[in-house]
Amino acid sequence: MIDNRKNMACEEFQEQLAELIGSGADASSHPHVQTCDLCRDFLAELEAIAAAARELFPIEDPSERVWDQIQTAIQEEEEGKTSAK
């Protein structure tokens, strides 16, 4: 688990960063980031990269046609199971 010591080494913090971010915690509030310019800058760069990546592939809802095809496929599968019995 993440060690919240202020005197944590940069290498140790960076090794645990993926776990920290994956847990949904606010990495920028970690005590090491509060006291270490290097890791604060590193985290800011990671956040900028993540934001840019999200813009490359914006989340869009599938069209109505896709939902209709899914529903049709489900119905056909259910009908196939019923007639196979």
Secondary structure, DSSP 8 states (H G I E B T S, - for coil): -----TT--HHHHHHHHHHHHHTT--GGGSHHHHH-HHHHHHHHHHHHHHHHHHHHS------HHHHHHHHHHHHHHHHHHHHH-
